[in-house]
Amino acid sequence: MTSTLSVIGLVTRLRSSNNTTYGDAEYREKIFNENHVFGFKQFTNARHEYNEEFKEGDLVFFAGKFTIDNQKLFVSILNLYF
């Protein structure tokens, strides 16, 4: 089952290929003051001129569908903004 997620995350690992950009990011949950790591993948068809390329260390607004894969949150990006 998938749902949607919108979060501002710190990009901690980034890899690119011809078809995808993928890696890990983390965000801080305010209630328990804990950091959570999630994986992300941006497909070529989600790359638009208004989406800037980002690099490790950037804070990025991620929005997309998410699933839990091997006990880890994974986000397929619809859009992302700085």
C-alpha positions in Angstrom: 0.0 0.0 0.0 1.4 3.4 -0.9 0.5 6.9 0.5 2.0 10.4 0.0 4.6 12.2 2.0 5.8 15.8 2.1 8.9 16.5 4.2 12.0 18.7 4.3 15.0 16.5 4.4 18.8 16.8 4.5 20.4 14.9 1.6 23.1 12.6 3.1 23.9 10.3 0.2 23.3 10.9 -3.5 23.9 8.8 -6.6 22.8 9.4 -10.2 22.4 7.4 -13.4 20.9 8.2 -16.8 17.4 7.2 -15.6 17.3 8.0 -11.9 18.7 10.1 -9.1 18.6 8.2 -5.8 20.0 8.2 -2.3 19.3 8.8 1.4 18.0 11.8 3.3 17.0 12.4 6.9 14.5 14.6 8.8 14.0 15.4 12.4 10.7 14.5 14.1 9.7 17.3 16.5 7.6 15.2 19.0 10.3 12.8 20.0 13.3 14.9 18.7 14.6 12.0 16.7 16.2 11.8 13.3 14.7 9.5 10.7 16.5 8.3 7.5 14.6 7.6 4.3 15.5 6.6 0.8 14.4 8.5 -2.3 14.3 8.0 -6.0 13.6 10.5 -8.7 12.9 9.1 -12.1 13.8 10.9 -15.4 10.2 11.7 -16.2 10.0 13.7 -12.9 12.9 15.9 -13.9 11.5 19.3 -15.0 13.3 22.6 -15.7 11.8 24.0 -12.4 13.4 21.2 -10.4 16.9 22.2 -9.6 19.7 19.5 -9.3 20.7 19.1 -5.7 23.8 17.7 -4.0 24.7 16.1 -0.6 24.2 18.5 2.2 21.3 20.3 0.7 17.9 20.8 2.4 15.2 19.7 0.0 11.4 19.6 0.1 10.5 16.1 -1.0 6.9 15.2 -2.0 5.8 12.0 -3.4 4.5 8.5 -2.9 6.1 6.4 -0.2 6.4 2.8 0.7 8.1 0.8 3.5 10.8 -1.4 2.1 12.8 -3.7 4.4 11.7 -1.6 7.4 12.9 1.6 5.8 10.8 4.5 4.4 11.3 4.9 0.7 9.9 7.9 -1.3 9.4 8.0 -5.1 9.6 11.7 -5.9 6.9 13.6 -7.8 8.4 17.0 -7.3 11.2 18.5 -5.2 12.1 22.1 -4.5 14.8 24.0 -2.7 
